[in-house]
Amino acid sequence: MDVHATDQPEVVTLARGADDSMEITIASGEGNAAPWFRRRFLPDETDEVRVYMQGGNDRVVRTGPAGGR
């Protein structure tokens, strides 16, 4: 699965759940904007997720346990 951000400043959050799911959110990097993209990927349905940042002053935040399949 490919997820594309924009060329604007953004914050991408990768949150791994205890069930090995991955929730990805993308919000504007300016202020505390609400995410404009939010999706939870389940390990039984999705093997790989690629996030394309596209430029801009982006930041990635990773939370949750390490690992994964």
Biopython code that builds the backbone (N, CA, C, O; Angstrom):
import numpy as np
from Bio.PDB.StructureBuilder import StructureBuilder

atoms = [
    (1, "MET", "N", (0.855, -1.170, 0.000)),
    (1, "MET", "CA", (0.000, 0.000, 0.000)),
    (1, "MET", "C", (0.899, 1.229, 0.000)),
    (1, "MET", "O", (1.847, 1.304, 0.781)),
    (2, "ASP", "N", (0.615, 2.169, -0.848)),
    (2, "ASP", "CA", (1.342, 3.432, -0.922)),
    (2, "ASP", "C", (0.478, 4.553, -0.341)),
    (2, "ASP", "O", (-0.703, 4.669, -0.668)),
    (3, "VAL", "N", (1.073, 5.368, 0.517)),
    (3, "VAL", "CA", (0.417, 6.540, 1.091)),
    (3, "VAL", "C", (1.244, 7.746, 0.676)),
    (3, "VAL", "O", (2.454, 7.782, 0.902)),
    (4, "HIS", "N", (0.591, 8.737, 0.067)),
    (4, "HIS", "CA", (1.297, 9.927, -0.430)),
    (4, "HIS", "C", (0.906, 11.157, 0.374)),
    (4, "HIS", "O", (-0.275, 11.473, 0.521)),
    (5, "ALA", "N", (1.920, 11.848, 0.892)),
    (5, "ALA", "CA", (1.715, 13.133, 1.549)),
    (5, "ALA", "C", (1.766, 14.213, 0.458)),
    (5, "ALA", "O", (1.704, 13.894, -0.729)),
    (6, "THR", "N", (1.878, 15.465, 0.849)),
    (6, "THR", "CA", (1.940, 16.559, -0.123)),
    (6, "THR", "C", (3.330, 17.192, -0.066)),
    (6, "THR", "O", (4.206, 16.717, 0.657)),
    (7, "ASP", "N", (3.522, 18.254, -0.824)),
    (7, "ASP", "CA", (4.805, 18.953, -0.778)),
    (7, "ASP", "C", (4.797, 20.081, 0.253)),
    (7, "ASP", "O", (5.703, 20.914, 0.273)),
    (8, "GLN", "N", (3.775, 20.108, 1.109)),
    (8, "GLN", "CA", (3.680, 21.080, 2.195)),
    (8, "GLN", "C", (4.287, 20.485, 3.473)),
    (8, "GLN", "O", (4.457, 19.268, 3.550)),
    (9, "PRO", "N", (4.619, 21.317, 4.486)),
    (9, "PRO", "CA", (5.119, 20.791, 5.759)),
    (9, "PRO", "C", (4.048, 19.928, 6.432)),
    (9, "PRO", "O", (2.904, 20.354, 6.592)),
    (10, "GLU", "N", (4.436, 18.707, 6.825)),
    (10, "GLU", "CA", (3.473, 17.791, 7.441)),
    (10, "GLU", "C", (4.124, 16.994, 8.565)),
    (10, "GLU", "O", (5.346, 16.862, 8.639)),
    (11, "VAL", "N", (3.264, 16.467, 9.440)),
    (11, "VAL", "CA", (3.679, 15.549, 10.488)),
    (11, "VAL", "C", (2.998, 14.220, 10.211)),
    (11, "VAL", "O", (1.771, 14.139, 10.157)),
    (12, "VAL", "N", (3.804, 13.181, 10.036)),
    (12, "VAL", "CA", (3.288, 11.832, 9.814)),
    (12, "VAL", "C", (3.510, 11.050, 11.098)),
    (12, "VAL", "O", (4.629, 10.987, 11.608)),
    (13, "THR", "N", (2.448, 10.454, 11.620)),
    (13, "THR", "CA", (2.553, 9.638, 12.827)),
    (13, "THR", "C", (2.313, 8.188, 12.460)),
    (13, "THR", "O", (1.297, 7.847, 11.855)),
    (14, "LEU", "N", (3.267, 7.329, 12.837)),
    (14, "LEU", "CA", (3.174, 5.886, 12.633)),
    (14, "LEU", "C", (3.006, 5.268, 14.013)),
    (14, "LEU", "O", (3.946, 5.264, 14.808)),
    (15, "ALA", "N", (1.824, 4.748, 14.303)),
    (15, "ALA", "CA", (1.528, 4.211, 15.627)),
    (15, "ALA", "C", (1.250, 2.715, 15.524)),
    (15, "ALA", "O", (0.212, 2.300, 15.008)),
    (16, "ARG", "N", (2.190, 1.910, 16.022)),
    (16, "ARG", "CA", (2.015, 0.455, 16.005)),
    (16, "ARG", "C", (1.198, 0.050, 17.226)),
    (16, "ARG", "O", (1.479, 0.480, 18.345)),
    (17, "GLY", "N", (0.185, -0.783, 16.999)),
    (17, "GLY", "CA", (-0.652, -1.277, 18.081)),
    (17, "GLY", "C", (-0.110, -2.579, 18.649)),
    (17, "GLY", "O", (0.756, -3.218, 18.050)),
    (18, "ALA", "N", (-0.625, -2.963, 19.802)),
    (18, "ALA", "CA", (-0.221, -4.216, 20.443)),
    (18, "ALA", "C", (-0.592, -5.423, 19.578)),
    (18, "ALA", "O", (0.027, -6.481, 19.695)),
    (19, "ASP", "N", (-1.597, -5.271, 18.711)),
    (19, "ASP", "CA", (-2.023, -6.352, 17.810)),
    (19, "ASP", "C", (-1.244, -6.352, 16.496)),
    (19, "ASP", "O", (-1.619, -7.047, 15.553)),
    (20, "ASP", "N", (-0.155, -5.571, 16.430)),
    (20, "ASP", "CA", (0.712, -5.435, 15.256)),
    (20, "ASP", "C", (0.060, -4.634, 14.131)),
    (20, "ASP", "O", (0.563, -4.631, 13.008)),
    (21, "SER", "N", (-1.051, -3.956, 14.418)),
    (21, "SER", "CA", (-1.645, -3.064, 13.426)),
    (21, "SER", "C", (-0.802, -1.794, 13.352)),
    (21, "SER", "O", (0.036, -1.544, 14.218)),
    (22, "MET", "N", (-1.030, -0.996, 12.310)),
    (22, "MET", "CA", (-0.313, 0.264, 12.145)),
    (22, "MET", "C", (-1.326, 1.341, 11.766)),
    (22, "MET", "O", (-2.007, 1.235, 10.746)),
    (23, "GLU", "N", (-1.418, 2.379, 12.600)),
    (23, "GLU", "CA", (-2.266, 3.517, 12.263)),
    (23, "GLU", "C", (-1.369, 4.634, 11.771)),
    (23, "GLU", "O", (-0.408, 5.013, 12.440)),
    (24, "ILE", "N", (-1.685, 5.155, 10.607)),
    (24, "ILE", "CA", (-0.923, 6.245, 10.017)),
    (24, "ILE", "C", (-1.816, 7.470, 9.956)),
    (24, "ILE", "O", (-2.936, 7.413, 9.448)),
    (25, "THR", "N", (-1.306, 8.583, 10.480)),
    (25, "THR", "CA", (-2.009, 9.852, 10.353)),
    (25, "THR", "C", (-1.068, 10.862, 9.718)),
    (25, "THR", "O", (0.145, 10.823, 9.925)),
    (26, "ILE", "N", (-1.645, 11.760, 8.950)),
    (26, "ILE", "CA", (-0.890, 12.858, 8.340)),
    (26, "ILE", "C", (-1.638, 14.147, 8.640)),
    (26, "ILE", "O", (-2.833, 14.264, 8.367)),
    (27, "ALA", "N", (-0.920, 15.117, 9.206)),
    (27, "ALA", "CA", (-1.505, 16.411, 9.529)),
    (27, "ALA", "C", (-0.580, 17.510, 9.026)),
    (27, "ALA", "O", (0.608, 17.282, 8.798)),
    (28, "SER", "N", (-1.125, 18.680, 8.860)),
    (28, "SER", "CA", (-0.311, 19.836, 8.491)),
    (28, "SER", "C", (0.744, 20.053, 9.564)),
    (28, "SER", "O", (0.463, 19.905, 10.753)),
    (29, "GLY", "N", (1.949, 20.400, 9.152)),
    (29, "GLY", "CA", (3.037, 20.644, 10.088)),
    (29, "GLY", "C", (2.997, 22.017, 10.710)),
    (29, "GLY", "O", (3.884, 22.368, 11.488)),
    (30, "GLU", "N", (2.003, 22.792, 10.390)),
    (30, "GLU", "CA", (1.876, 24.152, 10.901)),
    (30, "GLU", "C", (0.801, 24.181, 11.975)),
    (30, "GLU", "O", (-0.383, 24.039, 11.669)),
    (31, "GLY", "N", (1.199, 24.363, 13.233)),
    (31, "GLY", "CA", (0.246, 24.402, 14.334)),
    (31, "GLY", "C", (-0.199, 23.006, 14.737)),
    (31, "GLY", "O", (0.467, 22.017, 14.429)),
    (32, "ASN", "N", (-1.316, 22.935, 15.420)),
    (32, "ASN", "CA", (-1.876, 21.664, 15.884)),
    (32, "ASN", "C", (-3.078, 21.273, 15.036)),
    (32, "ASN", "O", (-4.171, 21.063, 15.562)),
    (33, "ALA", "N", (-2.883, 21.176, 13.758)),
    (33, "ALA", "CA", (-3.974, 20.873, 12.839)),
    (33, "ALA", "C", (-4.461, 19.429, 13.016)),
    (33, "ALA", "O", (-3.678, 18.535, 13.337)),
    (34, "ALA", "N", (-5.729, 19.224, 12.807)),
    (34, "ALA", "CA", (-6.293, 17.870, 12.834)),
    (34, "ALA", "C", (-5.775, 17.101, 11.618)),
    (34, "ALA", "O", (-5.562, 17.691, 10.559)),
    (35, "PRO", "N", (-5.573, 15.804, 11.761)),
    (35, "PRO", "CA", (-5.091, 15.017, 10.619)),
    (35, "PRO", "C", (-6.059, 15.069, 9.438)),
    (35, "PRO", "O", (-7.275, 14.997, 9.612)),
    (36, "TRP", "N", (-5.507, 15.193, 8.252)),
    (36, "TRP", "CA", (-6.336, 15.131, 7.046)),
    (36, "TRP", "C", (-6.336, 13.724, 6.469)),
    (36, "TRP", "O", (-7.111, 13.426, 5.560)),
    (37, "PHE", "N", (-5.465, 12.849, 6.995)),
    (37, "PHE", "CA", (-5.444, 11.440, 6.590)),
    (37, "PHE", "C", (-5.282, 10.605, 7.855)),
    (37, "PHE", "O", (-4.434, 10.897, 8.698)),
    (38, "ARG", "N", (-6.108, 9.557, 7.978)),
    (38, "ARG", "CA", (-5.994, 8.626, 9.095)),
    (38, "ARG", "C", (-6.478, 7.266, 8.607)),
    (38, "ARG", "O", (-7.592, 7.132, 8.099)),
    (39, "ARG", "N", (-5.615, 6.252, 8.772)),
    (39, "ARG", "CA", (-6.012, 4.904, 8.370)),
    (39, "ARG", "C", (-5.276, 3.885, 9.237)),
    (39, "ARG", "O", (-4.099, 4.051, 9.556)),
    (40, "ARG", "N", (-5.988, 2.843, 9.604)),
    (40, "ARG", "CA", (-5.413, 1.747, 10.391)),
    (40, "ARG", "C", (-5.254, 0.544, 9.473)),
    (40, "ARG", "O", (-6.210, 0.106, 8.832)),
    (41, "PHE", "N", (-4.043, 0.017, 9.420)),
    (41, "PHE", "CA", (-3.729, -1.139, 8.591)),
    (41, "PHE", "C", (-3.595, -2.364, 9.487)),
    (41, "PHE", "O", (-2.860, -2.342, 10.474)),
    (42, "LEU", "N", (-4.306, -3.429, 9.141)),
    (42, "LEU", "CA", (-4.268, -4.670, 9.916)),
    (42, "LEU", "C", (-3.256, -5.632, 9.306)),
    (42, "LEU", "O", (-3.162, -5.733, 8.083)),
    (43, "PRO", "N", (-2.498, -6.341, 10.140)),
    (43, "PRO", "CA", (-1.436, -7.205, 9.613)),
    (43, "PRO", "C", (-1.936, -8.355, 8.747)),
    (43, "PRO", "O", (-1.202, -8.829, 7.880)),
    (44, "ASP", "N", (-3.157, -8.811, 8.958)),
    (44, "ASP", "CA", (-3.702, -9.892, 8.132)),
    (44, "ASP", "C", (-4.147, -9.418, 6.750)),
    (44, "ASP", "O", (-4.364, -10.228, 5.848)),
    (45, "GLU", "N", (-4.281, -8.101, 6.591)),
    (45, "GLU", "CA", (-4.767, -7.540, 5.333)),
    (45, "GLU", "C", (-3.686, -6.810, 4.533)),
    (45, "GLU", "O", (-3.781, -6.710, 3.310)),
    (46, "THR", "N", (-2.653, -6.298, 5.224)),
    (46, "THR", "CA", (-1.637, -5.469, 4.570)),
    (46, "THR", "C", (-0.247, -5.921, 5.002)),
    (46, "THR", "O", (0.070, -5.930, 6.191)),
    (47, "ASP", "N", (0.576, -6.295, 4.032)),
    (47, "ASP", "CA", (1.935, -6.744, 4.331)),
    (47, "ASP", "C", (2.931, -5.600, 4.426)),
    (47, "ASP", "O", (3.881, -5.665, 5.207)),
    (48, "GLU", "N", (2.721, -4.548, 3.631)),
    (48, "GLU", "CA", (3.710, -3.479, 3.544)),
    (48, "GLU", "C", (3.011, -2.156, 3.283)),
    (48, "GLU", "O", (2.059, -2.084, 2.505)),
    (49, "VAL", "N", (3.497, -1.106, 3.943)),
    (49, "VAL", "CA", (3.000, 0.250, 3.715)),
    (49, "VAL", "C", (4.202, 1.140, 3.454)),
    (49, "VAL", "O", (5.160, 1.140, 4.227)),
    (50, "ARG", "N", (4.153, 1.898, 2.366)),
    (50, "ARG", "CA", (5.201, 2.859, 2.023)),
    (50, "ARG", "C", (4.593, 4.258, 2.091)),
    (50, "ARG", "O", (3.530, 4.515, 1.525)),
    (51, "VAL", "N", (5.287, 5.163, 2.796)),
    (51, "VAL", "CA", (4.820, 6.544, 2.916)),
    (51, "VAL", "C", (5.776, 7.436, 2.134)),
    (51, "VAL", "O", (6.977, 7.458, 2.406)),
    (52, "TYR", "N", (5.248, 8.162, 1.176)),
    (52, "TYR", "CA", (6.020, 9.081, 0.339)),
    (52, "TYR", "C", (5.764, 10.498, 0.829)),
    (52, "TYR", "O", (4.633, 10.983, 0.801)),
    (53, "MET", "N", (6.836, 11.161, 1.281)),
    (53, "MET", "CA", (6.700, 12.473, 1.913)),
    (53, "MET", "C", (6.590, 13.618, 0.903)),
    (53, "MET", "O", (5.951, 14.623, 1.214)),
    (54, "GLN", "N", (7.170, 13.516, -0.263)),
    (54, "GLN", "CA", (7.033, 14.494, -1.359)),
    (54, "GLN", "C", (7.749, 15.812, -1.162)),
    (54, "GLN", "O", (7.645, 16.663, -2.046)),
    (55, "GLY", "N", (8.454, 16.050, -0.096)),
    (55, "GLY", "CA", (9.141, 17.328, 0.095)),
    (55, "GLY", "C", (8.482, 18.151, 1.176)),
    (55, "GLY", "O", (7.553, 17.691, 1.840)),
    (56, "GLY", "N", (8.956, 19.352, 1.351)),
    (56, "GLY", "CA", (8.456, 20.198, 2.428)),
    (56, "GLY", "C", (9.230, 19.913, 3.705)),
    (56, "GLY", "O", (10.072, 19.015, 3.733)),
    (57, "ASN", "N", (8.955, 20.659, 4.749)),
    (57, "ASN", "CA", (9.609, 20.495, 6.043)),
    (57, "ASN", "C", (8.805, 19.471, 6.849)),
    (57, "ASN", "O", (8.012, 19.840, 7.716)),
    (58, "ASP", "N", (9.013, 18.180, 6.558)),
    (58, "ASP", "CA", (8.210, 17.105, 7.136)),
    (58, "ASP", "C", (8.876, 16.521, 8.375)),
    (58, "ASP", "O", (10.084, 16.646, 8.579)),
    (59, "ARG", "N", (8.044, 15.875, 9.199)),
    (59, "ARG", "CA", (8.527, 15.216, 10.407)),
    (59, "ARG", "C", (7.764, 13.911, 10.559)),
    (59, "ARG", "O", (6.564, 13.854, 10.291)),
    (60, "VAL", "N", (8.463, 12.856, 10.992)),
    (60, "VAL", "CA", (7.842, 11.555, 11.228)),
    (60, "VAL", "C", (7.963, 11.225, 12.708)),
    (60, "VAL", "O", (9.039, 11.349, 13.293)),
    (61, "VAL", "N", (6.849, 10.804, 13.312)),
    (61, "VAL", "CA", (6.810, 10.416, 14.709)),
    (61, "VAL", "C", (6.370, 8.960, 14.763)),
    (61, "VAL", "O", (5.348, 8.590, 14.187)),
    (62, "ARG", "N", (7.156, 8.131, 15.465)),
    (62, "ARG", "CA", (6.836, 6.707, 15.571)),
    (62, "ARG", "C", (6.534, 6.383, 17.019)),
    (62, "ARG", "O", (7.290, 6.764, 17.912)),
    (63, "THR", "N", (5.416, 5.670, 17.264)),
    (63, "THR", "CA", (5.046, 5.277, 18.610)),
    (63, "THR", "C", (4.687, 3.792, 18.634)),
    (63, "THR", "O", (4.456, 3.177, 17.593)),
    (64, "GLY", "N", (4.648, 3.242, 19.819)),
    (64, "GLY", "CA", (4.260, 1.843, 19.986)),
    (64, "GLY", "C", (5.453, 0.925, 20.048)),
    (64, "GLY", "O", (6.597, 1.367, 19.938)),
    (65, "PRO", "N", (5.180, -0.380, 20.229)),
    (65, "PRO", "CA", (6.261, -1.351, 20.353)),
    (65, "PRO", "C", (7.028, -1.512, 19.052)),
    (65, "PRO", "O", (6.483, -1.324, 17.965)),
    (66, "ALA", "N", (8.297, -1.863, 19.179)),
    (66, "ALA", "CA", (9.127, -2.127, 18.014)),
    (66, "ALA", "C", (8.756, -3.482, 17.428)),
    (66, "ALA", "O", (8.083, -4.288, 18.071)),
    (67, "GLY", "N", (9.196, -3.721, 16.214)),
    (67, "GLY", "CA", (8.968, -5.035, 15.611)),
    (67, "GLY", "C", (8.008, -4.992, 14.463)),
    (67, "GLY", "O", (7.905, -3.991, 13.754)),
    (68, "GLY", "N", (7.323, -6.056, 14.287)),
    (68, "GLY", "CA", (6.396, -6.202, 13.174)),
    (68, "GLY", "C", (6.791, -7.427, 12.377)),
    (68, "GLY", "O", (7.841, -8.030, 12.600)),
    (69, "ARG", "N", (5.946, -7.770, 11.467)),
    (69, "ARG", "CA", (6.229, -8.964, 10.674)),
    (69, "ARG", "C", (7.197, -8.672, 9.571)),
    (69, "ARG", "O", (7.548, -9.568, 8.804)),
]
sb = StructureBuilder()
sb.init_structure("model")
sb.init_model(0)
sb.init_chain("A")
sb.init_seg("    ")
for serial, (resi, resn, name, xyz) in enumerate(atoms, 1):
    if name == "N":
        sb.init_residue(resn, " ", resi, " ")
    sb.init_atom(name, np.array(xyz, "f"), 0.0, 1.0, " ", f" {name:<3s}", serial, name[0])
structure = sb.get_structure()
